[in-house]
Amino acid sequence: MPIDEPISKATELFIAAKVLDAHWSRALDQPWRVGGCLECHGRNDCPQLDWAIELTAEVASVMFQKR
């Protein structure tokens, strides 16, 4: 059954944390590197890891803005 509502930023961040955790715990020789999920291609290419890092950086930049 498809989801009709858009995903919130909080839900996206939760999913990103799970992706980062998978890459941290499964890529034992080089944590935070490609090798932690089924989407990993080659040694330096994982669209899920790239997305998770980009989203985390985006959220962090908003959180740490000076006013």
Chimera marker file (.cmm) of the C-alpha trace (Angstrom):
<marker_set name="trace">
<marker id="1" x="0.000" y="0.000" z="0.000" r="1" g="1" b="0" radius="0.5"/>
<marker id="2" x="1.579" y="3.334" z="-1.036" r="1" g="1" b="0" radius="0.5"/>
<marker id="3" x="1.915" y="6.218" z="1.364" r="1" g="1" b="0" radius="0.5"/>
<marker id="4" x="-0.165" y="9.206" z="0.267" r="1" g="1" b="0" radius="0.5"/>
<marker id="5" x="1.351" y="11.767" z="2.593" r="1" g="1" b="0" radius="0.5"/>
<marker id="6" x="4.780" y="13.327" z="2.115" r="1" g="1" b="0" radius="0.5"/>
<marker id="7" x="7.537" y="12.136" z="4.419" r="1" g="1" b="0" radius="0.5"/>
<marker id="8" x="8.487" y="14.583" z="7.148" r="1" g="1" b="0" radius="0.5"/>
<marker id="9" x="12.059" y="15.808" z="7.623" r="1" g="1" b="0" radius="0.5"/>
<marker id="10" x="12.127" y="14.005" z="10.983" r="1" g="1" b="0" radius="0.5"/>
<marker id="11" x="11.255" y="10.699" z="9.317" r="1" g="1" b="0" radius="0.5"/>
<marker id="12" x="13.889" y="11.285" z="6.649" r="1" g="1" b="0" radius="0.5"/>
<marker id="13" x="16.471" y="12.001" z="9.351" r="1" g="1" b="0" radius="0.5"/>
<marker id="14" x="15.508" y="8.797" z="11.194" r="1" g="1" b="0" radius="0.5"/>
<marker id="15" x="15.981" y="6.783" z="7.987" r="1" g="1" b="0" radius="0.5"/>
<marker id="16" x="19.289" y="8.538" z="7.307" r="1" g="1" b="0" radius="0.5"/>
<marker id="17" x="20.492" y="7.591" z="10.793" r="1" g="1" b="0" radius="0.5"/>
<marker id="18" x="19.659" y="3.943" z="10.047" r="1" g="1" b="0" radius="0.5"/>
<marker id="19" x="21.620" y="4.117" z="6.774" r="1" g="1" b="0" radius="0.5"/>
<marker id="20" x="24.617" y="5.652" z="8.558" r="1" g="1" b="0" radius="0.5"/>
<marker id="21" x="24.404" y="2.995" z="11.280" r="1" g="1" b="0" radius="0.5"/>
<marker id="22" x="24.395" y="0.239" z="8.654" r="1" g="1" b="0" radius="0.5"/>
<marker id="23" x="27.504" y="1.623" z="7.031" r="1" g="1" b="0" radius="0.5"/>
<marker id="24" x="29.202" y="2.140" z="10.383" r="1" g="1" b="0" radius="0.5"/>
<marker id="25" x="28.575" y="-1.364" z="11.678" r="1" g="1" b="0" radius="0.5"/>
<marker id="26" x="28.877" y="-3.418" z="8.484" r="1" g="1" b="0" radius="0.5"/>
<marker id="27" x="31.859" y="-1.836" z="6.743" r="1" g="1" b="0" radius="0.5"/>
<marker id="28" x="34.245" y="-2.986" z="9.433" r="1" g="1" b="0" radius="0.5"/>
<marker id="29" x="37.519" y="-2.354" z="7.634" r="1" g="1" b="0" radius="0.5"/>
<marker id="30" x="36.598" y="1.282" z="6.866" r="1" g="1" b="0" radius="0.5"/>
<marker id="31" x="33.673" y="2.586" z="8.950" r="1" g="1" b="0" radius="0.5"/>
<marker id="32" x="31.460" y="5.218" z="7.314" r="1" g="1" b="0" radius="0.5"/>
<marker id="33" x="32.514" y="3.900" z="3.919" r="1" g="1" b="0" radius="0.5"/>
<marker id="34" x="30.794" y="2.020" z="1.140" r="1" g="1" b="0" radius="0.5"/>
<marker id="35" x="30.154" y="-1.630" z="1.942" r="1" g="1" b="0" radius="0.5"/>
<marker id="36" x="27.349" y="-1.462" z="4.475" r="1" g="1" b="0" radius="0.5"/>
<marker id="37" x="24.245" y="-2.007" z="2.356" r="1" g="1" b="0" radius="0.5"/>
<marker id="38" x="22.925" y="-3.673" z="-0.769" r="1" g="1" b="0" radius="0.5"/>
<marker id="39" x="22.940" y="-0.357" z="-2.672" r="1" g="1" b="0" radius="0.5"/>
<marker id="40" x="26.738" y="-0.066" z="-2.502" r="1" g="1" b="0" radius="0.5"/>
<marker id="41" x="28.450" y="-0.134" z="-5.887" r="1" g="1" b="0" radius="0.5"/>
<marker id="42" x="32.196" y="-0.433" z="-6.163" r="1" g="1" b="0" radius="0.5"/>
<marker id="43" x="34.526" y="1.005" z="-3.554" r="1" g="1" b="0" radius="0.5"/>
<marker id="44" x="33.340" y="4.608" z="-3.484" r="1" g="1" b="0" radius="0.5"/>
<marker id="45" x="29.772" y="4.665" z="-4.743" r="1" g="1" b="0" radius="0.5"/>
<marker id="46" x="26.677" y="4.281" z="-2.595" r="1" g="1" b="0" radius="0.5"/>
<marker id="47" x="23.645" y="6.430" z="-3.336" r="1" g="1" b="0" radius="0.5"/>
<marker id="48" x="22.080" y="5.697" z="0.070" r="1" g="1" b="0" radius="0.5"/>
<marker id="49" x="25.191" y="6.731" z="1.998" r="1" g="1" b="0" radius="0.5"/>
<marker id="50" x="25.591" y="9.872" z="-0.114" r="1" g="1" b="0" radius="0.5"/>
<marker id="51" x="21.936" y="10.784" z="0.502" r="1" g="1" b="0" radius="0.5"/>
<marker id="52" x="22.207" y="10.172" z="4.257" r="1" g="1" b="0" radius="0.5"/>
<marker id="53" x="25.351" y="12.287" z="4.595" r="1" g="1" b="0" radius="0.5"/>
<marker id="54" x="23.838" y="15.083" z="2.502" r="1" g="1" b="0" radius="0.5"/>
<marker id="55" x="20.608" y="15.104" z="4.525" r="1" g="1" b="0" radius="0.5"/>
<marker id="56" x="22.470" y="15.061" z="7.838" r="1" g="1" b="0" radius="0.5"/>
<marker id="57" x="24.670" y="17.965" z="6.714" r="1" g="1" b="0" radius="0.5"/>
<marker id="58" x="21.600" y="19.906" z="5.565" r="1" g="1" b="0" radius="0.5"/>
<marker id="59" x="19.808" y="19.430" z="8.881" r="1" g="1" b="0" radius="0.5"/>
<marker id="60" x="22.940" y="20.279" z="10.859" r="1" g="1" b="0" radius="0.5"/>
<marker id="61" x="23.475" y="23.473" z="8.884" r="1" g="1" b="0" radius="0.5"/>
<marker id="62" x="19.942" y="24.603" z="9.670" r="1" g="1" b="0" radius="0.5"/>
<marker id="63" x="20.289" y="23.683" z="13.346" r="1" g="1" b="0" radius="0.5"/>
<marker id="64" x="23.558" y="25.572" z="13.787" r="1" g="1" b="0" radius="0.5"/>
<marker id="65" x="22.681" y="28.776" z="11.960" r="1" g="1" b="0" radius="0.5"/>
<marker id="66" x="23.479" y="31.900" z="13.912" r="1" g="1" b="0" radius="0.5"/>
<marker id="67" x="20.746" y="34.470" z="14.142" r="1" g="1" b="0" radius="0.5"/>
<link id1="1" id2="2" r="1" g="1" b="0" radius="0.2"/>
<link id1="2" id2="3" r="1" g="1" b="0" radius="0.2"/>
<link id1="3" id2="4" r="1" g="1" b="0" radius="0.2"/>
<link id1="4" id2="5" r="1" g="1" b="0" radius="0.2"/>
<link id1="5" id2="6" r="1" g="1" b="0" radius="0.2"/>
<link id1="6" id2="7" r="1" g="1" b="0" radius="0.2"/>
<link id1="7" id2="8" r="1" g="1" b="0" radius="0.2"/>
<link id1="8" id2="9" r="1" g="1" b="0" radius="0.2"/>
<link id1="9" id2="10" r="1" g="1" b="0" radius="0.2"/>
<link id1="10" id2="11" r="1" g="1" b="0" radius="0.2"/>
<link id1="11" id2="12" r="1" g="1" b="0" radius="0.2"/>
<link id1="12" id2="13" r="1" g="1" b="0" radius="0.2"/>
<link id1="13" id2="14" r="1" g="1" b="0" radius="0.2"/>
<link id1="14" id2="15" r="1" g="1" b="0" radius="0.2"/>
<link id1="15" id2="16" r="1" g="1" b="0" radius="0.2"/>
<link id1="16" id2="17" r="1" g="1" b="0" radius="0.2"/>
<link id1="17" id2="18" r="1" g="1" b="0" radius="0.2"/>
<link id1="18" id2="19" r="1" g="1" b="0" radius="0.2"/>
<link id1="19" id2="20" r="1" g="1" b="0" radius="0.2"/>
<link id1="20" id2="21" r="1" g="1" b="0" radius="0.2"/>
<link id1="21" id2="22" r="1" g="1" b="0" radius="0.2"/>
<link id1="22" id2="23" r="1" g="1" b="0" radius="0.2"/>
<link id1="23" id2="24" r="1" g="1" b="0" radius="0.2"/>
<link id1="24" id2="25" r="1" g="1" b="0" radius="0.2"/>
<link id1="25" id2="26" r="1" g="1" b="0" radius="0.2"/>
<link id1="26" id2="27" r="1" g="1" b="0" radius="0.2"/>
<link id1="27" id2="28" r="1" g="1" b="0" radius="0.2"/>
<link id1="28" id2="29" r="1" g="1" b="0" radius="0.2"/>
<link id1="29" id2="30" r="1" g="1" b="0" radius="0.2"/>
<link id1="30" id2="31" r="1" g="1" b="0" radius="0.2"/>
<link id1="31" id2="32" r="1" g="1" b="0" radius="0.2"/>
<link id1="32" id2="33" r="1" g="1" b="0" radius="0.2"/>
<link id1="33" id2="34" r="1" g="1" b="0" radius="0.2"/>
<link id1="34" id2="35" r="1" g="1" b="0" radius="0.2"/>
<link id1="35" id2="36" r="1" g="1" b="0" radius="0.2"/>
<link id1="36" id2="37" r="1" g="1" b="0" radius="0.2"/>
<link id1="37" id2="38" r="1" g="1" b="0" radius="0.2"/>
<link id1="38" id2="39" r="1" g="1" b="0" radius="0.2"/>
<link id1="39" id2="40" r="1" g="1" b="0" radius="0.2"/>
<link id1="40" id2="41" r="1" g="1" b="0" radius="0.2"/>
<link id1="41" id2="42" r="1" g="1" b="0" radius="0.2"/>
<link id1="42" id2="43" r="1" g="1" b="0" radius="0.2"/>
<link id1="43" id2="44" r="1" g="1" b="0" radius="0.2"/>
<link id1="44" id2="45" r="1" g="1" b="0" radius="0.2"/>
<link id1="45" id2="46" r="1" g="1" b="0" radius="0.2"/>
<link id1="46" id2="47" r="1" g="1" b="0" radius="0.2"/>
<link id1="47" id2="48" r="1" g="1" b="0" radius="0.2"/>
<link id1="48" id2="49" r="1" g="1" b="0" radius="0.2"/>
<link id1="49" id2="50" r="1" g="1" b="0" radius="0.2"/>
<link id1="50" id2="51" r="1" g="1" b="0" radius="0.2"/>
<link id1="51" id2="52" r="1" g="1" b="0" radius="0.2"/>
<link id1="52" id2="53" r="1" g="1" b="0" radius="0.2"/>
<link id1="53" id2="54" r="1" g="1" b="0" radius="0.2"/>
<link id1="54" id2="55" r="1" g="1" b="0" radius="0.2"/>
<link id1="55" id2="56" r="1" g="1" b="0" radius="0.2"/>
<link id1="56" id2="57" r="1" g="1" b="0" radius="0.2"/>
<link id1="57" id2="58" r="1" g="1" b="0" radius="0.2"/>
<link id1="58" id2="59" r="1" g="1" b="0" radius="0.2"/>
<link id1="59" id2="60" r="1" g="1" b="0" radius="0.2"/>
<link id1="60" id2="61" r="1" g="1" b="0" radius="0.2"/>
<link id1="61" id2="62" r="1" g="1" b="0" radius="0.2"/>
<link id1="62" id2="63" r="1" g="1" b="0" radius="0.2"/>
<link id1="63" id2="64" r="1" g="1" b="0" radius="0.2"/>
<link id1="64" id2="65" r="1" g="1" b="0" radius="0.2"/>
<link id1="65" id2="66" r="1" g="1" b="0" radius="0.2"/>
<link id1="66" id2="67" r="1" g="1" b="0" radius="0.2"/>
</marker_set>
